[in-house]
Amino acid sequence: MSLHTRVTNELDMRAERKNTLAGSPITERNFEEIIVRHDRQDAIFWCYMNQKGRPSYTYSLGAEIQQVHDWISANYKNMSNENKDDLRYFVCGSKTPGVYNLGGDLLHFAHCIRENDYEAMRHYAETCVRMQYANSTGFDAPIVTMALVQGDALGGGFEHALAFDILVAERSARMGLPEIIFNLFPGMGAYSFLSRRVGRQMAERFILEGKIYGAQELYDMGIVDILVEDGEGEEAIAEYTRRNSGRFAAERAVYRSRRVTSPVDLQELLKITHIWAETAMTLTDADVRKMERLASAQERRMNRTLNAV
């Protein structure tokens, strides 16, 4: 099947899924890689990544998160006026101890590079940035989006957190873009979202140095919006929404205005993914082996973590 046919089929299936989602109780679905909860009292929809293996961005994780995006978009359009306040905030977090997300599917990348499969790399990246764009625009619903980082958000995991309106981090969280260690760059939103938060020079430093930063450092830079103590992230978000309930319309308008004054365009994101995929095809065997070793180290880390729980 050609890439064009595959993408067309996916778009057709997504459109069909949207048409059947309205009114569907998504909190009762049996997901494999996410956990969802709709807290109507505080008007928060919680979506937690909950992968059993290495917590990276896989197609299976993305497919389940896409169902949530589609549900919010479809159901908000069908809510009666008196029920619209049931959903004001969307929060994405993780149930993996010590990890928000470790980024791209490195073993998939390594396989594609060894097979010289540029189209597969490009397709993966395009799929990711379409989801990133949805995160940054609130899924066509008048809501505020938030990332809750309670552990490591590295590479694509950091990119993911940067796409939301508000980035909340617990004090022990670490974030960064380590792709430079295997001669690649983060191509799924990092440059676009970081440059709008801290400027071109700082964004390029993040990417080219590959440093991992603590939450306090990122808060001081203005990248983390809300810094809380470990274990207090969820309650801090709930308290934030209660404290600001009377000014929600203004808050939402501020973030909408941010999208107007500093828009992140989908075509911009897609063009960068093409540069990323092209660059990936130039990696040497030594670079790919580094990528594979990092994936193995992540796997060992998660095995230790899960065994300790």
C-alpha positions in Angstrom: 0.0 0.0 0.0 1.4 3.4 -0.9 2.0 6.1 1.7 -0.7 8.3 0.0 -3.3 5.5 0.1 -2.4 4.7 3.8 -2.8 8.4 4.8 -6.0 8.8 2.9 -7.4 5.7 4.5 -6.4 7.0 8.0 -8.1 10.3 7.3 -11.3 8.5 6.1 -11.4 6.4 9.2 -10.8 9.4 11.4 -13.7 11.2 9.8 -16.0 8.2 10.2 -14.9 7.8 13.8 -15.7 11.5 14.5 -19.2 11.0 13.1 -19.9 8.2 15.6 -18.3 9.7 18.7 -20.9 12.2 19.8 -22.5 11.0 23.0 -20.2 8.0 23.4 -19.1 7.5 27.0 -15.3 7.6 26.4 -14.5 7.2 30.1 -16.0 3.7 29.9 -13.9 2.5 27.0 -11.2 -0.2 27.5 -8.0 1.5 26.5 -4.7 -0.3 26.6 -2.2 2.6 26.8 -4.1 5.5 28.4 -6.3 6.1 31.4 -9.0 8.8 31.2 -11.2 10.5 33.7 -13.7 13.3 33.3 -13.9 15.3 36.6 -17.1 17.3 36.0 -17.0 19.1 39.4 -13.7 20.8 38.4 -14.4 20.7 34.7 -11.2 18.8 34.0 -10.7 16.0 31.5 -7.6 14.0 32.6 -5.7 11.8 30.1 -2.8 9.8 31.4 -0.3 7.9 29.3 -0.1 4.4 30.8 2.2 2.3 28.7 3.3 -1.2 29.8 6.6 -1.1 27.9 9.1 1.6 27.2 7.1 4.9 27.4 7.7 6.4 24.0 5.4 7.7 21.3 4.1 4.7 19.3 1.3 4.4 16.8 -0.8 2.5 19.3 -0.4 5.2 21.9 -1.2 7.9 19.4 -4.3 6.1 18.1 -5.8 6.0 21.6 -5.0 9.6 22.3 -6.5 10.5 19.0 -9.8 8.9 20.1 -9.8 11.3 23.1 -9.1 14.3 20.9 -11.9 13.3 18.5 -14.3 12.8 21.4 -13.6 16.2 22.9 -14.0 17.9 19.5 -17.2 16.0 18.6 -18.9 16.0 22.0 -18.2 19.7 22.7 -20.0 20.6 19.5 -23.0 18.5 20.7 -23.2 19.6 24.4 -26.1 21.7 25.5 -25.3 25.1 26.7 -25.9 24.2 30.4 -23.3 21.3 30.1 -20.5 23.1 28.4 -18.9 24.0 31.7 -18.3 20.3 32.3 -15.2 20.5 30.2 -13.0 23.6 30.6 -9.5 22.0 30.9 -7.8 19.1 29.3 -4.8 17.7 31.2 -2.3 15.2 29.9 -0.1 13.4 32.3 1.5 9.9 32.8 1.0 7.0 35.2 4.5 5.7 34.5 6.5 6.2 37.7 9.2 8.9 37.1 8.4 9.3 33.5 6.2 11.6 31.5 7.4 10.3 28.1 10.8 9.4 26.8 10.1 10.6 23.2 10.2 9.0 19.8 10.1 5.3 19.1 13.9 4.8 18.7 13.8 1.2 17.7 11.3 2.1 14.9 13.6 4.9 13.8 16.6 2.6 13.8 14.8 0.1 11.7 13.5 2.7 9.2 17.0 4.2 8.8 18.7 0.8 8.3 16.0 0.0 5.6 16.4 3.5 4.1 12.7 4.0 4.5 12.3 7.7 4.3 8.5 7.6 3.7 8.0 5.6 7.0 10.0 8.1 9.0 8.2 11.0 7.4 4.8 9.4 8.0 5.6 8.8 11.7 6.7 12.5 12.1 3.7 13.9 10.3 1.4 11.8 12.5 3.0 13.2 15.6 2.9 16.8 14.6 -0.7 16.7 13.6 -1.4 15.6 17.1 0.9 18.3 18.4 -1.0 20.9 16.5 -4.2 19.6 17.9 -2.8 19.9 21.4 -1.7 23.5 20.7 -5.2 24.5 19.4 -7.4 22.7 21.9 -9.0 20.1 19.5 -11.4 22.7 18.0 -13.0 23.2 21.4 -13.0 26.4 23.6 -10.9 24.8 26.3 -7.5 25.3 28.0 -4.9 22.5 27.6 -2.3 21.6 30.2 0.6 19.2 30.5 1.4 17.7 33.9 5.0 16.5 34.0 5.8 14.4 37.0 9.0 12.8 35.8 11.3 12.8 32.8 10.0 14.4 29.6 12.8 13.9 27.0 13.0 14.4 23.3 9.5 14.0 21.9 8.1 13.9 25.4 9.4 17.4 26.0 8.1 18.5 22.6 4.7 17.1 23.6 4.6 19.0 26.9 5.6 22.3 25.2 2.5 22.2 22.9 0.0 22.8 25.6 -1.3 26.2 26.8 0.1 25.6 30.3 3.0 23.4 31.4 2.8 22.2 35.0 5.8 20.4 36.4 6.7 18.8 39.7 10.0 19.8 41.2 11.9 16.6 40.4 10.8 16.6 36.8 13.6 16.7 34.1 13.2 17.9 30.6 15.4 18.2 27.6 16.2 17.3 24.0 19.1 14.7 23.8 18.7 13.8 20.1 22.0 15.5 19.3 23.9 12.5 20.9 23.0 10.5 17.9 23.4 13.3 15.4 19.7 14.1 15.0 17.5 17.0 16.1 14.0 17.0 17.6 11.8 17.5 14.6 8.3 17.3 16.0 7.6 20.7 17.4 10.6 21.6 19.6 11.9 24.5 17.4 8.5 26.0 16.8 7.2 25.8 20.4 10.5 26.7 22.1 11.3 29.6 19.9 7.9 31.2 20.7 8.5 30.8 24.4 12.2 31.7 24.8 13.3 33.0 21.3 15.4 31.6 18.5 18.8 31.7 20.2 17.7 29.8 23.3 15.7 27.3 21.3 18.8 26.5 19.2 20.9 26.2 22.3 18.4 23.6 23.8 18.6 21.6 20.6 22.3 21.7 19.9 23.6 21.3 23.5 21.2 18.4 24.4 21.3 19.4 28.0 18.7 17.9 30.4 17.2 20.6 32.7 15.5 20.5 36.0 12.0 21.8 36.5 13.2 24.8 38.6 15.6 25.9 35.8 12.9 25.7 33.2 10.5 27.6 35.5 13.1 30.4 35.9 13.4 30.5 32.1 9.6 30.9 31.7 9.2 27.5 30.0 7.5 25.8 32.9 4.4 27.9 33.8 3.5 26.3 37.2 6.1 24.6 39.5 4.8 22.5 42.3 6.2 20.1 44.9 6.5 16.4 44.1 3.2 14.5 44.5 1.1 17.7 44.4 0.6 18.1 40.7 -2.9 16.9 40.4 -4.2 18.8 43.4 -2.4 21.9 42.3 -4.2 21.8 38.9 -7.5 21.2 40.5 -6.9 24.1 42.9 -5.8 26.3 40.0 -9.1 25.6 38.1 -11.2 26.3 41.2 -9.3 29.5 42.0 -9.7 30.8 38.4 -13.2 29.5 37.7 -14.7 33.0 37.9 -12.3 34.3 35.2 -12.2 31.3 32.9 -13.5 33.2 29.9 -10.8 35.8 30.2 -8.1 33.1 30.7 -9.2 31.2 27.7 -9.2 34.4 25.6 -5.6 35.1 26.6 -4.5 31.7 25.3 -6.5 32.2 22.2 -4.8 35.6 21.7 -1.4 33.9 22.1 -2.3 31.7 19.2 -3.2 34.7 17.2 0.0 36.7 18.0 2.4 33.8 18.0 0.7 31.2 15.8 2.2 27.8 15.2 1.2 26.8 11.7 0.6 23.2 10.8 2.4 23.6 7.6 5.4 24.9 9.5 5.4 21.8 11.7 5.1 19.5 8.7 7.9 21.2 6.7 10.2 20.7 9.7 9.3 17.0 9.9 10.5 16.6 6.3 13.9 18.1 7.3 14.0 15.7 10.2 13.2 12.7 8.1 15.8 13.8 5.5 18.4 14.3 8.2 17.6 10.9 9.7 18.5 9.2 6.4 22.0 10.6 6.6 22.8 9.0 10.0 25.8 6.7 10.0 25.7 3.1 11.4 27.5 4.4 14.5 24.7 7.0 15.0 22.1 4.3 14.7 23.9 2.1 17.2 23.8 4.9 19.7 20.1 5.3 19.1 19.6 1.5 19.8 21.8 1.6 22.9 19.7 4.5 24.3 16.5 2.5 23.6 18.0 -0.5 25.4 19.0 1.7 28.4 15.4 3.1 28.5 14.0 -0.5 28.5 16.3 -1.6 31.3 15.3 1.5 33.3 11.6 0.8 32.9 12.1 -2.9 33.8 13.8 -1.8 37.1 11.1 0.7 37.8 8.2 -1.7 37.2 9.9 -4.5 39.2 10.3 -2.0 42.1 6.6 -1.1 42.1 
